[in-house]
Amino acid sequence: MTNTFGDFRDKIFRLDEYQGKNKILQLHEAIDRYVKPGMTIHISDRASALTRALIRQFYGAKPDFTLVAIMVTDQLINLIYCGLVKKLITSNCSEALPTPGPSRIIQDAIKSRALEIENWTLLSLAQRLMAGALDLPFMPTKSVIGSSIAAENQNSFCELRDPFGTEARVGLVKALSPDLSLIHGWASDPEGNIITAPYLFSGEDAWGAKASKYGVVATVECIVPTQFMRKHSALVTIPGYMVNSVSPAPLGAHPLSMATNFAIPELEPYDTDYEFVIQRRRASQSNDDLDNWIKTWVLDCPTHEAYLSKLGSARVDSLKRRATAESWKENPVLSSVSRSPEYNSREMMVIAAARKLEELVCKNGYKGILFGIGISCLAAYVAYHKLKQERHDVELWLGGAGFYGFSPQPSNTAYPCYGDPPTILTSKMISDVINTYGIFIGGRWGNSISVLSAAEVDKYGNVNSTKTFPDSYLIGAGGSNDAVNAREVLLMVPQSPRRLVEKVHYVTCPGERVKVLVTDMAVFHKMGEEFVLTHYLPHPSFRSKEEAIEQIRRNCGWELKLASSLVQIQPPSLEELALLRTFDPGGHFIGAR
């Protein structure tokens, strides 16, 4: 009887090492089978191998895709350059590394009417996908209200009063359901249960996958047994029944990183390939150069394996060595960072902003500082370490990336360290924009200050990072419109009449909570509804207070108002300068020395 029951038990309850339908396909076969012209396609931030496969498959055709992407960086810009996309739905489209800036390719496509852009914010676009995934017609949001984004998207956004009695106004964003979602993850079993990267829009990418009408086409770093997925089931974000196919593509996010592997030895992390990104960014300045670049790195690499072979094992090994918490200690660039007490106006601006952050955190009891990927991150880093020295607890949030509670470490390359492994691996929590902007900033427990940068600001604090003319494009809102739901906002903008304007061309973020403006000449505080000059920075061309005021006035696009007591900011200390320079050793934000 025991043997009989044992046979029955083993037959019925045995867990196989591999279970479910085998959905493994070669990458080109997956694209050919599931991607059709005219589709609305959501593509994840890390789906670089998939994007290259799309270009190879449809190059020379005109598939008229509508692309949904939380952030559009270099590999997706290539997709647009090759004429495969007729419409883009995004929050940000830029040449992001090593420092964010407008893309010539995008600007040319818009001016020639080859591309239409539908602008959103990180949080509101994620909420649109969330509504699609939940099969709801809309989702409430605190973002977008009062901006030009709202005016542009009246078919997908509206405001109403709370129907349950508070009289508060709330925004509603229309659900968005792409036809197909292209995702890159860490690992999958053959059935398509996927562990995605735990940062940089992974939560939003999972919502995009779940909102898709016809499922997911995925690449992963490695294919693993079903037993592996059972062991790490808490990390699975996309279930296999939603997945059409899965293709193995080690280093499939390259040139971007897969830097956090949950301490699972089978998942081998790697850092961002800055040199590769910069090479492509330089090529993008000329159509001929970019054509050659795409031919070399996309069209002449018929498979992902051929692409890896062209990268070479030495380059890949170097990226893997950099993906460790202490790799900054091996960075030879740090030894040559200037220890001079001499400073430039950019360094002074960052340190002035950092001091103001320290002051506001201590004065108002803020529990967190949120910042983006621009120069604002350096001010937050310096402020954090100085507050830490003073034993004042405050947490950092890198907005859209979802990093929370980390301690900034020196850069492990010559580039700014706002996303490299030494810093992000100190995080106490890695989440997504729903938590970062929806809860930590705009939610019930929100008690933070945001520090942002922008292309334009007016005297009321309204911010523009989206466009300067109807057919122009800068970089988009990103998370800035979501970040202004913080208790208070500090803004950093280099001073010129083109940056400090009477009226911004486009309201990316309304200015009600923008209370402080720091430039490379001055500090302004909001008094009433308008900015007032309260401090001026030490500057080589300022020989007196009167001369400082005059130069600040000449470089300001609105009528300057002066505080009753105008104070000069103290020059930076050598300790402040040394701290700042370790975070940007190549001087990409603060200027090389």
Secondary structure, 3 states (H helix, E strand, C coil): CHHHHHHHHHHHHCCCCCCCCCCECCHHHHHHHHCCCCCEEEECCCCHHHHHHHHHHHCCCCCCEEEEEEEECHHHHHHHHCCCEEEEEEEEECECCCCCECCHHHHHHHHCCCCEEEECCHHHHHHHHHHHHCCCCEEEECCCCCCHHHHHCCCCEEEEECCCCCCCEEEEEECCCCCEEEEEEEEECCCCCEECCCCCCHHHHHHHHHHCCCCEEEEEEEECCHHHHHHCHHHEEECHHHEEEEEECCCCCCCCCECCCCCCCCCCCECCCHHHHHHHHHHCCCHHHHHHHHHHHHHCCCCHHHHHHHHCHHHHHHHHHHCCCCHHHHCHHHHHCCCCCCCCHHHHHHHHHHHHHHHHHHHHCCCEEEECCCCHHHHHHHHHHHHHHCCCCCEEEEHHHCEECCCCCCCCCCCCCCCCHHHHCCCCEECCHHHHHHHHHCCCCCCEEEEEECCEECCCCCEECCCCCCCCCCCCCCCHHHHCCCCEEEEECCCCCCCECCCCCCCCECCCCEEEEECCCEEEEEECCEEEEEEECCCCCCCCHHHHHHHHHHCCCCCCCEEEEEEECCCCCHHHHHHHHHHCCCCCCCCCC
